[in-house]
């Protein structure tokens, strides 16, 4: 199967079709809406399922192999965030706040994207390393913390240089800036570590680890077999919200639109390659790539609105949800799968040259 | 029936600014307030669609005039520039003035 075919068959999965359906429903101004309680419940459910799954698998595979991929993921996430910032600030001419907010949105991970990835792999009959759920949890606050730290440093530096032109005694201002950074950072750290996403994810990993495969038996129906169905329902909601924002995409501009497509592709492919080099399985490499490719659109606004209030939220929400998310689940996921299968099995099934040569002969 | 004059401060803002306002209130030792989630339209566009944290909140605070000035000053200084927020003050009468 070549990449195009894979994209095509991925397009006709219920997840993608219901997402597109949600967009259409919003465009024709239907009053279709997933009840609020359900759309709040579903992310919790999805994270619980991901965590349980990860925990159960970690019981069989152990923790030892987890450390290196986790550290590499954190390193790459930080590096990408800095890279995004440079691109947005220098090439995109965004102001410092929007640049940092967008850079961290794209450096952070998306739990919904992760769920879709898991179900995509399930569809392909491929498994992935369970500890990636733990990587998801650890990676969640990393990019935000870096961006908030750098924003506050930049702001306090600006204030101190401004004050310096009036008076030479500017030490106290830097101290004030540093202090504010500390307060904001500790608040963000505390809020994200005790935030519902990380708490439910880590909690279910621990529970999954304790109960193991036998303990999972009785709840398997809810947390395994209903998983893809639950994503489908959530996709209607995501589609509706994305559809309502379609008009905003025009305001996002060509630069950010291409950024929202090119950066995830770049980050994702690097992720797949690095994961393969670290010896992750085929499915694991795809999920590792997806972690780095995904942008956060549920956690990002909650964190950034308070930490970097000067940034325009409609920029980062619209680009992450309206552009990157559909691109990731429709196009990039099959591409990364193809790249990963090629890297894992160069002689294997996906060989574009073979096809074209055969046609020629 | 004797009504005592106090002030009602009403703030409608995006829900993510609600905590900031409550923090300001507690800083000024105001412990009583009422909040509810609302939808609406304004200069920052239709609010209340989509994600929960894109909703608006409405906060009502009854307080004495002495504290009003400081609270309004701090809210406007820290939040007006970056958040969707509307604030207004009205005169109301209460029966038990010692509660405020």
Interface residues (C-beta under 8 A of the other chain):
Chain A: X36 X40 X240 X241 X244 X245 X298 X301 X302 X305 X306 X309 X310 X314 X317
Chain B: X14 X16 X17 X19 X20 X45 X49 X50 X51 X52 X53 X54 X81 X82 X83
